[in-house]
């Protein structure tokens, strides 16, 4: 592993995934350490777990590559792919035209959107209610871009490096609301934030998550074939329902 790679990861946790074949190529895969329930640290085992972690494990096995898994803050993932310091990223990454100019994306593997999260009892129900409010979101995310484009009074928008930071800020009343990816805010509202926070309003800006690969990667085709296979044989449905409950018919 090169010195540049180590510097890029910074304090990121390196997790080596056991090789399944002596002849398989080992790729550098990166994820965000705090996007529950897609990827998160299991405090008991010290391993990364979550929906994305099970998806990439299945994809790697079927596409025919081994991988070294590392973590870094979300805002560093696309630049790391762009510079070639990593080969693949899976971190609830929304497929956008802008990102598609500098990285390659797999076919979509998850349909998502953006959602408002507020404290229980607060009267915030839609985007217009966020005008002039203190709103937390995540650095480098599409939710931040959406707020910048759709709020006239966006001076109170505060980007946080991790989702747990903005959720704690909401519960401590440092901010008035959080605006972020729907599955993430929904998971927090039904677990650690249960009875303290709630989702509000409709789903904004329907989005699709994709596995991101460095531009020109030879693995785009094999990854897409693997994704199609796990959806066809029911593996995807099993993983989905483990983390999110019953899978919608259109997912």
Secondary structure, DSSP 4 states (H G I P E B T S, - for coil): --HHHHHHHTTPPEEEPPPS-TTSEEEEEEE-TEETTTEEE-TTT--EESHHHHHHHHHHHHHTEEEEEEE--GGGHHHHHHTTS-SEE-SSPBP-HHHHTTEEE-S--EEEEEEEEEETT----SGGGGTTS-EEEETT-HHHHHHHHH-SS-TTEEEESSHHHHHHHHHTTSSSEEEEEHHHHHHHHHTTTTTTEEEEEEEEEEEEE--EEETT-TTHHHHHHHHHHHHHTTHHHHHHHHHHSSPPTT-
